[in-house]
Amino acid sequence: MLKAIFGDQNPHLQPGKVYLWTNSIRDGRAIFLNSLNREIIVKTLRKFVWQAEINVYAFVIMPNHVHLVWEVMAEDDNISESFRRETTSQIIENLKVCFPESVKSYHLKRGINNYNIWRKRPKLAELNSNQQIKEAISYIHENPVFDRWGIVKSIAAFKWSSAKFYESGNDTFGFLSHYQGYEEKLRGMV
């Protein structure tokens, strides 16, 4: 399944397309164990949704990486870089307060405000069918229960994920869309 999803990586996001986007922290540190850093991701996603730049169908914020299933709405093919830039500047400010010694490892001579927390290139795959969207959502929701992480026993128990939204229908984050709302666009694609 993952080979099918991550097999064709296309760095150029196009409006009206749904993508599985994954980006890890540059040095693999678990900076998202800090709830403030997770909140920065959530607030940035909310902002981009409210500005009609993206629709978010699913997400999970793991200790050292983020997975998203999102649809690009804006004509801006740099939405991924805009997301990374905005979250970097806020997370760096938080790290300066909470973990000042760690900030040095993210400093660059050039780059996003002279800092970069993200790996150079996110993994990005266009999801071309309803089945691929379902598989991608299932994969990211199951991340916290995988043996490697073992953060929770139940996918809906992990706070930093859209899994509970799919179980209850209640969007506590204020930015999620159900992928079934996208199905009409996919009718002829399955």
DALIN-V219870 format. One record per residue. N is the residue number from 1. PHI is phi as a letter, one per 30 degrees, with the letter a starting at -180 (NA if undefined). Layout:
n:N phi:PHI
n:N phi:PHI
This chain:
n:1 phi:NA
n:2 phi:d
n:3 phi:d
n:4 phi:d
n:5 phi:d
n:6 phi:c
n:7 phi:d
n:8 phi:c
n:9 phi:c
n:10 phi:c
n:11 phi:d
n:12 phi:c
n:13 phi:d
n:14 phi:b
n:15 phi:e
n:16 phi:i
n:17 phi:c
n:18 phi:c
n:19 phi:b
n:20 phi:c
n:21 phi:c
n:22 phi:b
n:23 phi:b
n:24 phi:c
n:25 phi:d
n:26 phi:e
n:27 phi:c
n:28 phi:i
n:29 phi:d
n:30 phi:d
n:31 phi:d
n:32 phi:d
n:33 phi:d
n:34 phi:d
n:35 phi:d
n:36 phi:d
n:37 phi:d
n:38 phi:d
n:39 phi:d
n:40 phi:d
n:41 phi:d
n:42 phi:d
n:43 phi:d
n:44 phi:d
n:45 phi:d
n:46 phi:e
n:47 phi:e
n:48 phi:d
n:49 phi:d
n:50 phi:d
n:51 phi:d
n:52 phi:h
n:53 phi:c
n:54 phi:b
n:55 phi:c
n:56 phi:c
n:57 phi:c
n:58 phi:a
n:59 phi:a
n:60 phi:a
n:61 phi:c
n:62 phi:d
n:63 phi:e
n:64 phi:b
n:65 phi:a
n:66 phi:b
n:67 phi:c
n:68 phi:b
n:69 phi:c
n:70 phi:b
n:71 phi:c
n:72 phi:d
n:73 phi:c
n:74 phi:d
n:75 phi:d
n:76 phi:d
n:77 phi:d
n:78 phi:c
n:79 phi:e
n:80 phi:d
n:81 phi:d
n:82 phi:d
n:83 phi:d
n:84 phi:d
n:85 phi:d
n:86 phi:d
n:87 phi:d
n:88 phi:e
n:89 phi:d
n:90 phi:d
n:91 phi:d
n:92 phi:d
n:93 phi:d
n:94 phi:d
n:95 phi:d
n:96 phi:e
n:97 phi:d
n:98 phi:d
n:99 phi:b
n:100 phi:e
n:101 phi:d
n:102 phi:d
n:103 phi:d
n:104 phi:e
n:105 phi:d
n:106 phi:c
n:107 phi:d
n:108 phi:b
n:109 phi:d
n:110 phi:b
n:111 phi:j
n:112 phi:d
n:113 phi:h
n:114 phi:i
n:115 phi:b
n:116 phi:b
n:117 phi:c
n:118 phi:c
n:119 phi:d
n:120 phi:e
n:121 phi:b
n:122 phi:d
n:123 phi:d
n:124 phi:b
n:125 phi:b
n:126 phi:d
n:127 phi:c
n:128 phi:c
n:129 phi:b
n:130 phi:e
n:131 phi:d
n:132 phi:d
n:133 phi:d
n:134 phi:d
n:135 phi:d
n:136 phi:d
n:137 phi:d
n:138 phi:d
n:139 phi:e
n:140 phi:d
n:141 phi:d
n:142 phi:d
n:143 phi:e
n:144 phi:d
n:145 phi:c
n:146 phi:e
n:147 phi:e
n:148 phi:e
n:149 phi:c
n:150 phi:h
n:151 phi:d
n:152 phi:b
n:153 phi:c
n:154 phi:b
n:155 phi:d
n:156 phi:d
n:157 phi:d
n:158 phi:d
n:159 phi:d
n:160 phi:c
n:161 phi:a
n:162 phi:d
n:163 phi:e
n:164 phi:d
n:165 phi:e
n:166 phi:d
n:167 phi:d
n:168 phi:c
n:169 phi:i
n:170 phi:c
n:171 phi:c
n:172 phi:d
n:173 phi:d
n:174 phi:i
n:175 phi:b
n:176 phi:d
n:177 phi:b
n:178 phi:d
n:179 phi:d
n:180 phi:d
n:181 phi:d
n:182 phi:c
n:183 phi:e
n:184 phi:e
n:185 phi:d
n:186 phi:c
n:187 phi:e
n:188 phi:d
n:189 phi:c
n:190 phi:e
